[in-house]
Structures are given as C-alpha cells and as structure tokens.
Amino acid sequence: MKRFVIWFCLAVCTFCAAAAAVPNVGNGRLRVLGNNLQNYYYNYTESSRPSYNTDEGRAEKTRKIVNMMLQANADIYAFCEVEAKPIVLQQLADSLNKTAGVTYYKTIDDGIYVETDSYDNALKSGFIYRSDKVEPYYSNYPATNVTYYCNVMRIQAWTEMATGEHFVLSMNHFKAKSDEASIAKRVDNANWLKSGLNNSSKVKDSDILIMGDLNCGMSEEAISIIQDAGFTEQLLAYDANAYTYCYQGTEEFIDHVFANASMASQITGAAVWHYNTTCGGTSNSANRYSDHDPYLVAINLGGALPGGDCTAIDFSESFASGLGDFTQVSVLGSSSWFWKSDYTCAYINAYSTCPDDDYLVSPAFDFTDQKSGTISFTHALGYGTASNWPNQCSLLISSDYTDDVTSATWTPLTIPSWPTTNWSWQSNVITIPTAFMHKSNVHFAFRYNVESSAPAWEIKELSVSTVCEKDTAKGTEIVPVDVPCKKILHNGLLIIERGGVQYTITGQRLY
C-alpha cells in the first residue's frame, strides 16, 4: 500500500510540472470546482458534438479530466455540458476512484435520462462529491421546469460532515451567445435561477453559491439580475483580470462564481485555473480536455473548527421524574407517550384506541468530534402479542430531524433484547452506526406504531456515551479498488455493468 501511495504521488507531481499550477484559494476546509466539460458523452454515436468518435477517444478524455480532478483535490465537482444520462458522471467517478485508489467519490442521482440526442435537450449539469467530506442535503432539483433548462440548471444542498453546516450549490449552463435573441434567453435563465433559489420549500439553507457557464460578460442584463438579487462575483473579487475562455485569441470571462452575502463571508479564496486555455501564453494541449478553464472556490462553513481536544458525551435520562429533554410527538391516534409515576418510566399504550403512531424523540446530539458511541436503555412490555412487539415498538436514529417526524429520514436500530415475560425489565446496549458519527444534529426516537393487539411499552435508565476523536480531520482510509466495465448479454440485450450498477447500451440505468 505504501509503495502504491508513493508511486501515485510521484505520478501526479510529474504531471503537475507540465500543466498550470493549481491556484491558491486559501485554507478553506471544503473545495468546490466548477467546469464546462465541452460535450462529455458516453453514447457519442448519437451526437455530432463530441470531438471523439471512438471508445478510445472517450477513454482519453476521461483520463484527462480525472488527471485534472486529482490535482484539484476538490470535495465537490460541479460540471456542465455532460450528456444527459446517469452513466456519464458515474464512469467519471469510477475512473477517479480507481486512479486514486479510493472508494469515496460518488455522483448525485438526479434521475435525468434523455433517450435520444437533440440539440435542445441532450446535455445536463451534475455533481461528483467526496462522500467522506460532504453529503447531499435534500434532493437535487431544477431551477426551472422549462424543457432542456430543467436539465442544465440544477440545485443541490450539501452538508459538511465535519461540522454539520449546510450550503446550497447551483450549477448552470445559460443560453450560448449566438445572436441578439440569445440575450433575452439568458435573461430568462437568470430570472428562472433567482426564482428557483427562492423556492423555500426546497432550498434549506441561506448560504448560496452559484456556478456555471453563464455565457455572459459582467455588463449583460442577466448578470445584473443575479447581482440585484444580492450575489457578488467571487472570481473577480480575488482577481480583477480573471478570464475563463479564449475565443480567437481573446480572453472572455463567461464562467462565473456568485455568492450571497452570508456565503461570501465564508469563502477563503476563489480563482480560475488556466488548465485548458492558451490566451495567457501557457499551452496545455497534451492534457487539454475542454475549451473552458476550471475554477475553484474554498470555503470554511461556519468559520474555522475549534482546536484542542474534544469532550466525550455522557448523557443520561432516568425518566425518574418526567420525560426530561425528550419530546412526545403524536402522528396518529389518541394515545401518547407520558411519564408514568408508578414505575418512574416513559410509558405508552393504545389498548382499544388503535391504530396509533407515536414518537418519543431525544434531544439533539452533536457528534461532530466523536469517533464512536452507544445508546443503552432498559425496557419492559406487556399485553398484546409478544412475537409482534419488535414490529410495533422500534428505536430509530436521524441526522435531519427538525420539527416534523414524518419528513425526517429515520434509520431503524436493532433492539437485541426483548422481555421474555410480561413486565420483565430487559437492558440493551446498541452501537451507534458509524454513519452518524461526525454529524451535529442526531436524534433518537422510540416509535410506537400499532394497528391492533397493542402492547404497553415502558422505557427507563437511558444513556448515550461516546468516545471522543481528538483528530478533527475526518479522513477516510484509502482502499485500492478496481471498477471494471463489464458487458453482459441478457435476454438478447447487451447490458453494461459498472461497479455493480447496470445500464443499457445507451446509458439508461436499470433498477
């Protein structure tokens, strides 16, 4: 393994010497890269747009993009001019993982699939991300429902796993410059984007970053619309002479990074990386993959992480005099969790009032700097049918609960020990899943969900304990991985399999 890592570093550094150096964008914990990939296709035979017309040509462009991504070392890659099929970015993520010898690069499943190529709807914008550093926060969605632009104007909220902080990233491809009529279409693009970002039911955070090939100089009306909405251009903020595109030897600034005020205050640097262009006299023709340069932004969400050792969590709730910091939430039925003084416990039963659905929700736990942990409790049950108890009574965990239990994502935790007789107390110690470590808004919930033959459930002596992780840099172990592309003949159809996921020959994902 050490030999592999040393060889890999040397290979990357050798490549760096032949290309423009990665710009310094400060010491932000998160790095976001945007880029127009200039018609990056998987099913290139459907279109005349790609500059390659063979599998070898596609593989060569993939190799060049991956080399750029490895040097950039970003946590989120936002791309446009990508074929509107899920396999395209997946093959890029697979190649990145394989070349780097890791497993954590993933794509956003946006559901975009266009069966046939036409100039109006064949492309999309999309995201690749490091799953050990960030995770998607709510669903990927379009800024507009207008045909074609619903694929190329995409919005995704993110969570930084080390802090639990959120931000919103929009990747866009506005109407290309062609004639006077195109100006009005870019104005439409800007208004759609503003409207999409104002959709409070989908955008869950006030820190917003806009990226993309907007095909606009700073003097155009479309840019004014974005600025009037409270966004400032970040590439120009750090370099007044920035450009991203070279047309017939002339520098053009048409790819942009805009941030609203709260987002801008957390940016440590932003810069164009002249990896592909030649206007500045630096040629990278051997490794050029696009006619647009990539650009980088570094962010410290919520400011710098506090230094020093962290403190382990040692929480307990006996339910000896009430429900404490736990909250009762009734979804269905007339019963509810309450404190039962007879046995000094949290108690619920439905008896003849079924159906019933009730949650007993814990306070929020901040596991940002915690390495591992357990939750323990003692419970007793009676009435109903004992064999049904594990289906009627469950323990759940969530990292996105706010105030609505039905909209939160709840993961069941297996309760290993159940009472063998009515009203006998049984203790449990359950390991908290690793996926919930390093998150800042973790809740547990006891769910009582019955339709008939309802039991009574009592809970007491609950505790949550963690082991502190003193190193706040939450890296993931590097594991070599090989992601081959296999071709399978199934019922007369040729199926492509990458990393255990199967696609049709045209790139449609099979479920």
C-alpha positions as CSV (number, residue, x, y, z in Angstrom):
1,M,0.0,0.0,0.0
2,K,2.8,2.5,0.9
3,R,4.5,1.7,-2.4
4,F,1.3,2.5,-4.3
5,V,0.8,5.8,-2.5
6,I,4.4,6.9,-3.2
7,W,4.2,6.0,-6.8
8,F,0.8,7.7,-7.2
9,C,2.1,11.0,-5.6
10,L,5.2,10.9,-7.9
11,A,3.0,10.3,-11.0
12,V,0.7,13.2,-10.1
13,C,3.6,15.6,-9.4
14,T,5.3,14.7,-12.6
15,F,2.1,15.6,-14.4
16,C,1.8,18.8,-12.4
17,A,5.1,20.0,-13.8
18,A,3.7,20.0,-17.4
19,A,0.4,21.9,-16.5
20,A,-0.6,25.2,-14.9
21,A,-0.2,25.1,-11.1
22,V,-3.4,24.7,-9.1
23,P,-4.2,28.2,-7.8
24,N,-4.1,29.1,-4.1
25,V,-7.6,29.6,-2.8
26,G,-6.8,29.7,0.9
27,N,-7.2,27.2,3.6
28,G,-10.9,26.5,3.4
29,R,-12.0,23.1,4.6
30,L,-14.2,22.5,1.5
31,R,-13.0,23.0,-2.1
32,V,-15.6,23.2,-4.9
33,L,-14.6,23.1,-8.5
34,G,-16.8,24.1,-11.5
35,N,-16.1,23.4,-15.2
36,N,-17.7,23.1,-18.6
37,L,-16.6,19.7,-19.9
38,Q,-17.3,20.5,-23.6
39,N,-19.7,17.8,-24.7
40,Y,-18.6,15.0,-22.5
41,Y,-20.6,12.0,-23.8
42,Y,-20.8,8.3,-23.1
43,N,-23.0,7.4,-26.1
44,Y,-21.1,9.6,-28.5
45,T,-22.6,7.8,-31.6
46,E,-25.9,9.7,-31.0
47,S,-24.4,13.1,-31.5
48,S,-22.1,15.1,-33.6
49,R,-21.0,17.3,-30.7
50,P,-18.2,15.2,-29.1
51,S,-14.7,15.7,-30.5
52,Y,-14.2,11.9,-30.2
53,N,-16.0,9.1,-32.1
54,T,-14.4,6.0,-30.6
55,D,-14.2,4.3,-27.2
56,E,-10.6,5.1,-27.1
57,G,-11.3,8.8,-27.6
58,R,-13.8,8.8,-24.8
59,A,-11.3,7.0,-22.5
60,E,-8.6,9.5,-23.3
61,K,-10.9,12.5,-22.5
62,T,-11.9,10.7,-19.3
63,R,-8.3,10.2,-18.4
64,K,-7.5,13.9,-18.9
65,I,-10.5,15.1,-16.8
66,V,-9.5,12.6,-14.0
67,N,-5.9,14.0,-14.0
68,M,-7.3,17.5,-13.6
69,M,-9.6,16.4,-10.7
70,L,-6.8,14.6,-8.9
71,Q,-4.7,17.7,-8.9
72,A,-7.6,20.0,-7.9
73,N,-8.4,17.7,-4.9
74,A,-11.9,19.2,-4.6
75,D,-14.6,17.9,-2.4
76,I,-17.4,18.8,-4.9
77,Y,-17.1,18.9,-8.7
78,A,-19.9,20.7,-10.5
79,F,-19.9,20.0,-14.2
80,C,-21.9,21.2,-17.2
81,E,-22.1,20.1,-20.9
82,V,-22.4,16.5,-19.8
83,E,-24.6,14.0,-21.7
84,A,-28.0,13.7,-20.1
85,K,-27.5,10.1,-19.0
86,P,-26.6,8.8,-15.5
87,I,-23.8,6.6,-16.7
88,V,-21.6,9.5,-17.9
89,L,-20.7,11.0,-14.5
90,Q,-20.7,7.6,-13.0
91,Q,-18.0,6.4,-15.3
92,L,-16.0,9.6,-14.4
93,A,-16.4,8.9,-10.6
94,D,-15.5,5.2,-11.2
95,S,-12.3,6.2,-13.0
96,L,-11.4,8.8,-10.4
97,N,-11.8,6.2,-7.6
98,K,-9.8,3.6,-9.5
99,T,-7.0,6.0,-10.4
100,A,-6.7,7.5,-6.9
101,G,-7.1,4.1,-5.1
102,V,-10.1,5.2,-3.0
103,T,-13.8,4.4,-2.8
104,Y,-15.5,7.6,-1.6
105,Y,-16.2,9.6,-4.8
106,K,-19.9,9.4,-5.7
107,T,-22.4,11.0,-8.0
108,I,-25.8,12.7,-7.4
109,D,-28.6,10.5,-8.6
110,D,-30.6,13.2,-10.4
111,G,-32.9,10.9,-12.4
112,I,-32.0,12.7,-15.7
113,Y,-32.1,10.5,-18.7
114,V,-32.7,11.6,-22.3
115,E,-33.4,8.8,-24.7
116,T,-32.2,10.4,-28.0
117,D,-29.9,13.3,-28.7
118,S,-31.3,16.6,-30.0
119,Y,-29.6,19.9,-29.7
120,D,-32.2,21.2,-27.3
121,N,-32.1,18.5,-24.6
122,A,-29.1,16.2,-24.8
123,L,-27.0,17.8,-22.0
124,K,-27.2,18.3,-18.3
125,S,-25.3,19.7,-15.3
126,G,-24.3,17.4,-12.5
127,F,-22.2,16.7,-9.4
128,I,-19.5,14.4,-8.2
129,Y,-18.5,14.6,-4.5
130,R,-16.3,13.1,-1.7
131,S,-18.7,11.1,0.4
132,D,-16.4,11.2,3.4
133,K,-16.4,15.0,3.4
134,V,-19.9,16.1,2.3
135,E,-23.3,14.5,1.7
136,P,-26.3,15.7,-0.2
137,Y,-28.9,17.5,1.9
138,Y,-32.4,17.0,0.5
139,S,-33.0,16.3,-3.2
140,N,-31.4,17.6,-6.4
141,Y,-33.8,19.7,-8.3
142,P,-34.1,22.0,-11.3
143,A,-34.3,25.8,-11.1
144,T,-37.0,25.7,-13.8
145,N,-39.3,23.2,-15.4
146,V,-38.7,24.6,-18.9
147,T,-37.6,21.9,-21.3
148,Y,-33.8,21.5,-21.6
149,Y,-33.0,24.1,-19.0
150,C,-34.5,21.8,-16.3
151,N,-31.5,19.6,-17.0
152,V,-28.8,22.2,-17.1
153,M,-29.9,24.4,-14.2
154,R,-29.5,22.2,-11.2
155,I,-29.6,23.0,-7.4
156,Q,-28.3,20.8,-4.6
157,A,-27.9,21.5,-0.9
158,W,-24.9,20.0,0.9
159,T,-23.9,19.1,4.5
160,E,-20.3,19.3,5.6
161,M,-19.8,16.2,7.7
162,A,-17.1,17.6,10.0
163,T,-19.4,20.4,11.2
164,G,-23.0,19.7,10.2
165,E,-23.1,23.0,8.4
166,H,-25.1,23.3,5.2
167,F,-24.9,25.3,2.0
168,V,-26.6,25.4,-1.4
169,L,-24.8,25.0,-4.7
170,S,-26.4,25.8,-8.1
171,M,-24.7,24.6,-11.3
172,N,-25.9,26.2,-14.5
173,H,-25.4,26.4,-18.3
174,F,-27.1,29.5,-19.7
175,K,-28.1,30.0,-23.4
176,A,-25.0,30.3,-25.6
177,K,-24.0,33.5,-27.3
178,S,-25.3,33.4,-30.9
179,D,-27.4,36.4,-31.8
180,E,-29.5,39.2,-30.3
181,A,-32.3,36.8,-29.4
182,S,-29.9,34.8,-27.2
183,I,-29.6,37.8,-24.8
184,A,-33.2,37.6,-23.9
185,K,-32.9,33.9,-23.3
186,R,-30.1,34.4,-20.9
187,V,-32.3,37.0,-19.1
188,D,-34.9,34.2,-18.8
189,N,-32.1,31.9,-17.4
190,A,-31.2,34.5,-14.7
191,N,-34.9,35.0,-13.7
192,W,-35.5,31.3,-13.5
193,L,-32.4,30.8,-11.4
194,K,-33.5,33.6,-9.0
195,S,-37.0,32.0,-8.7
196,G,-35.6,28.5,-8.2
197,L,-33.2,29.6,-5.4
198,N,-36.1,31.4,-3.7
199,N,-38.1,28.2,-3.5
200,S,-38.0,28.0,0.3
201,S,-39.7,24.5,0.3
202,K,-36.6,23.0,-1.4
203,V,-33.7,25.2,-0.5
204,K,-33.0,24.6,3.2
205,D,-30.1,26.9,3.9
206,S,-29.3,30.6,3.4
207,D,-25.7,30.2,2.2
208,I,-25.9,30.0,-1.6
209,L,-23.2,29.5,-4.2
210,I,-24.0,29.9,-8.0
211,M,-21.6,28.4,-10.5
212,G,-21.6,27.7,-14.2
213,D,-21.0,28.7,-17.8
214,L,-23.4,31.6,-17.9
215,N,-22.2,32.8,-21.4
216,C,-22.4,36.3,-20.1
217,G,-19.9,39.1,-19.5
218,M,-20.3,41.3,-16.4
219,S,-22.1,44.0,-18.4
220,E,-25.1,41.8,-19.5
221,E,-28.6,42.2,-18.1
222,A,-28.6,38.6,-16.9
223,I,-25.7,39.2,-14.6
224,S,-27.3,42.4,-13.3
225,I,-30.4,40.3,-12.3
226,I,-28.2,38.0,-10.3
227,Q,-26.3,40.9,-8.7
228,D,-29.5,42.7,-7.8
229,A,-30.7,39.6,-6.0
230,G,-27.8,40.1,-3.6
231,F,-25.0,38.0,-5.2
232,T,-21.4,39.1,-5.8
233,E,-18.9,37.7,-8.3
234,Q,-16.2,35.8,-6.4
235,L,-13.6,35.1,-9.1
236,L,-13.4,38.8,-9.8
237,A,-13.2,39.6,-6.1
238,Y,-9.9,37.7,-5.9
239,D,-8.6,38.6,-9.4
240,A,-9.9,41.6,-11.3
241,N,-8.4,40.3,-14.5
242,A,-9.9,36.8,-14.4
243,Y,-11.0,35.0,-17.6
244,T,-12.3,31.5,-18.2
245,Y,-12.5,31.2,-22.0
246,C,-10.3,32.0,-25.0
247,Y,-12.1,32.9,-28.3
248,Q,-9.8,33.5,-31.3
249,G,-7.1,34.7,-29.0
250,T,-9.3,37.0,-26.9
251,E,-9.8,36.4,-23.2
252,E,-13.5,36.1,-22.2
253,F,-15.0,36.0,-18.7
254,I,-18.2,33.9,-19.1
255,D,-17.9,31.2,-16.4
256,H,-18.8,32.6,-13.0
257,V,-19.0,32.1,-9.3
258,F,-21.6,34.1,-7.4
259,A,-22.2,34.1,-3.7
260,N,-24.8,35.8,-1.5
261,A,-23.5,37.8,1.5
262,S,-23.5,35.0,4.1
263,M,-21.8,32.6,1.7
264,A,-19.2,35.2,0.6
265,S,-18.1,35.8,4.2
266,Q,-17.1,32.1,4.5
267,I,-15.1,31.9,1.3
268,T,-11.3,31.9,1.8
269,G,-10.4,32.2,-1.9
270,A,-11.6,31.8,-5.5
271,A,-9.6,31.5,-8.7
272,V,-9.7,30.4,-12.3
273,W,-7.2,27.6,-13.1
274,H,-5.8,28.1,-16.6
275,Y,-5.6,24.4,-17.3
276,N,-7.1,24.4,-20.8
277,T,-6.8,27.9,-22.3
278,T,-3.9,29.4,-24.2
279,C,-4.7,33.1,-24.2
280,G,-2.2,33.7,-21.5
281,G,0.6,32.1,-23.5
282,T,0.5,28.8,-21.4
283,S,-0.3,25.8,-23.6
284,N,-1.5,22.6,-22.1
285,S,-2.5,21.0,-25.4
286,A,-1.3,17.5,-24.4
287,N,-3.8,17.4,-21.4
288,R,-6.5,19.8,-22.6
289,Y,-10.0,18.3,-22.5
290,S,-12.2,21.4,-22.8
291,D,-12.4,24.9,-24.2
292,H,-13.3,26.3,-20.8
293,D,-11.0,26.5,-17.8
294,P,-12.0,25.0,-14.4
295,Y,-12.4,27.4,-11.4
296,L,-12.0,26.7,-7.7
297,V,-13.6,28.1,-4.5
298,A,-12.5,27.2,-0.9
299,I,-15.0,27.6,2.0
300,N,-14.9,27.5,5.7
301,L,-18.6,26.9,6.6
302,G,-19.3,28.4,10.0
303,G,-15.7,29.5,10.4
304,A,-12.7,27.5,11.5
305,L,-13.1,24.4,13.6
306,P,-12.2,24.9,17.2
307,G,-8.8,23.5,18.1
308,G,-7.8,21.3,21.1
309,D,-9.2,18.1,22.4
310,C,-12.9,17.4,22.2
311,T,-15.1,16.2,25.0
312,A,-16.8,12.8,25.1
313,I,-20.6,12.8,25.5
314,D,-22.0,11.2,28.7
315,F,-25.8,11.8,28.6
316,S,-28.3,10.0,30.9
317,E,-32.1,10.2,31.4
318,S,-33.6,8.0,34.1
319,F,-37.2,9.2,33.5
320,A,-37.4,9.2,37.3
321,S,-39.5,12.4,37.5
322,G,-40.7,13.1,33.9
323,L,-39.8,12.9,30.2
324,G,-36.8,15.2,30.7
325,D,-35.5,16.6,27.4
326,F,-37.4,14.1,25.4
327,T,-40.4,15.2,23.2
328,Q,-43.6,13.3,22.7
329,V,-44.9,13.6,19.1
330,S,-48.3,12.0,18.1
331,V,-48.8,11.3,14.4
332,L,-51.9,9.1,14.7
333,G,-54.4,8.1,17.3
334,S,-55.4,9.4,20.8
335,S,-52.6,7.8,22.8
336,S,-49.3,9.5,23.6
337,W,-46.0,9.0,25.5
338,F,-46.2,10.2,29.0
339,W,-44.4,9.9,32.4
340,K,-45.7,7.1,34.5
341,S,-45.0,7.7,38.2
342,D,-45.8,4.2,39.3
343,Y,-42.7,2.8,37.6
344,T,-40.8,6.1,37.0
345,C,-40.5,5.5,33.3
346,A,-41.6,6.8,29.9
347,Y,-44.9,4.9,29.1
348,I,-47.3,4.4,26.3
349,N,-50.2,2.1,25.4
350,A,-53.1,2.2,23.0
351,Y,-55.3,-0.6,24.3
352,S,-58.6,-0.2,22.4
353,T,-57.7,3.1,20.6
354,C,-55.7,1.5,17.7
355,P,-54.4,2.4,15.3
356,D,-51.8,4.6,16.9
357,D,-48.4,6.1,15.9
358,D,-46.3,8.0,18.4
359,Y,-42.7,9.1,18.7
360,L,-40.6,9.8,21.8
361,V,-37.8,11.9,20.4
362,S,-34.5,12.6,22.1
363,P,-32.7,16.0,22.3
364,A,-30.2,16.7,19.5
365,F,-26.7,15.2,20.0
366,D,-23.6,16.8,18.4
367,F,-21.3,14.0,17.3
368,T,-19.1,16.3,15.3
369,D,-15.9,15.3,17.1
370,Q,-17.0,11.9,18.3
371,K,-15.4,8.7,17.0
372,S,-17.9,6.1,18.2
373,G,-20.7,5.7,20.7
374,T,-23.5,3.6,22.2
375,I,-27.1,4.1,23.4
376,S,-28.4,2.0,26.2
377,F,-31.7,1.7,27.9
378,T,-33.9,-0.7,29.9
379,H,-37.5,-1.5,28.8
380,A,-40.4,-3.7,29.6
381,L,-43.6,-4.7,27.7
382,G,-46.9,-6.2,28.4
383,Y,-50.2,-7.1,26.7
384,G,-50.6,-7.7,23.0
385,T,-48.7,-10.5,21.3
386,A,-45.0,-10.8,22.3
387,S,-44.0,-12.0,18.8
388,N,-45.3,-8.7,17.4
389,W,-43.5,-6.4,19.8
390,P,-40.4,-5.9,17.6
391,N,-42.7,-4.8,14.7
392,Q,-44.7,-2.5,16.9
393,C,-42.0,-1.0,19.0
394,S,-38.8,0.3,17.4
395,L,-35.8,2.5,18.1
396,L,-34.8,5.0,15.3
397,I,-32.0,7.4,14.6
398,S,-31.9,10.5,12.3
399,S,-29.5,13.3,11.4
400,D,-32.0,15.5,9.6
401,Y,-34.9,15.8,12.1
402,T,-36.0,19.3,12.8
403,D,-39.6,19.6,13.9
404,D,-41.5,17.1,11.7
405,V,-41.0,13.4,12.4
406,T,-42.8,12.4,9.1
407,S,-40.4,14.3,6.9
408,A,-37.2,13.3,8.6
409,T,-35.1,10.3,7.4
410,W,-35.2,7.7,10.2
411,T,-32.9,4.6,10.3
412,P,-34.0,1.7,12.4
413,L,-31.6,0.4,15.1
414,T,-31.9,-3.3,16.0
415,I,-33.0,-3.8,19.6
416,P,-31.2,-7.0,20.5
417,S,-33.0,-7.9,23.8
418,W,-36.7,-8.1,24.4
419,P,-38.5,-9.1,27.6
420,T,-39.2,-12.9,27.9
421,T,-42.3,-12.4,30.0
422,N,-44.8,-9.6,30.6
423,W,-43.4,-6.6,32.6
424,S,-39.9,-8.1,33.0
425,W,-37.2,-5.4,32.6
426,Q,-34.6,-6.0,29.9
427,S,-31.4,-4.0,29.3
428,N,-29.9,-3.1,25.9
429,V,-26.6,-1.6,24.7
430,I,-26.6,-0.6,21.0
431,T,-23.7,0.7,19.0
432,I,-24.4,3.9,17.2
433,P,-23.8,3.5,13.4
434,T,-20.6,5.0,12.2
435,A,-22.5,6.9,9.5
436,F,-24.0,9.1,12.3
437,M,-20.6,10.0,13.8
438,H,-19.2,13.4,12.9
439,K,-22.8,14.8,12.5
440,S,-24.2,17.6,14.6
441,N,-27.9,17.0,14.7
442,V,-28.5,13.4,15.7
443,H,-31.8,12.4,17.3
444,F,-33.0,9.0,18.6
445,A,-36.7,8.2,18.7
446,F,-38.7,5.4,20.3
447,R,-41.6,4.8,17.8
448,Y,-44.8,3.1,18.9
449,N,-46.8,2.1,15.8
450,V,-49.7,-0.3,16.3
451,E,-52.8,-1.3,14.4
452,S,-54.2,-3.9,16.7
453,S,-53.3,-6.1,19.6
454,A,-51.5,-3.2,21.2
455,P,-48.9,-3.7,23.9
456,A,-47.9,-1.3,26.6
457,W,-44.2,-0.1,26.5
458,E,-42.1,1.3,29.3
459,I,-38.6,2.8,29.0
460,K,-36.2,4.0,31.7
461,E,-32.5,4.3,32.5
462,L,-31.4,5.6,29.1
463,S,-27.9,6.8,28.4
464,V,-25.8,7.9,25.4
465,S,-22.0,7.6,25.6
466,T,-19.3,8.4,23.1
467,V,-15.6,8.1,22.5
468,C,-14.0,11.4,21.6
469,E,-12.0,11.7,18.4
470,K,-9.2,14.1,19.1
471,D,-8.2,14.4,15.5
472,T,-10.8,16.7,13.9
473,A,-9.6,15.9,10.3
474,K,-12.1,13.2,9.4
475,G,-10.3,11.4,6.5
476,T,-11.3,8.0,5.1
477,E,-8.8,5.2,4.8
478,I,-7.5,4.8,1.3
479,V,-8.5,1.4,-0.1
480,P,-7.4,0.3,-3.6
481,V,-10.3,-0.5,-5.8
482,D,-10.8,-1.7,-9.3
483,V,-14.1,-0.8,-11.0
484,P,-14.2,-2.7,-14.3
485,C,-16.7,-2.2,-17.0
486,K,-18.3,-5.5,-17.9
487,K,-20.6,-6.2,-20.9
488,I,-23.3,-8.8,-20.3
489,L,-25.7,-10.3,-22.8
490,H,-29.1,-10.7,-21.0
491,N,-32.2,-11.9,-22.9
492,G,-30.7,-10.8,-26.1
493,L,-29.8,-7.3,-24.8
494,L,-26.3,-6.0,-24.3
495,I,-26.0,-4.7,-20.7
496,I,-23.1,-2.6,-19.3
497,E,-22.2,-3.1,-15.7
498,R,-20.0,-0.6,-13.8
499,G,-19.4,-1.0,-10.0
500,G,-22.4,-3.3,-9.6
501,V,-24.8,-0.9,-11.4
502,Q,-26.2,-2.0,-14.8
503,Y,-27.0,0.3,-17.7
504,T,-28.4,-0.2,-21.2
505,I,-26.0,0.4,-24.1
506,T,-27.4,4.0,-24.4
507,G,-26.7,4.7,-20.8
508,Q,-30.1,4.3,-19.1
509,R,-29.7,2.9,-15.5
510,L,-31.5,-0.4,-14.9
511,Y,-33.2,-0.9,-11.5
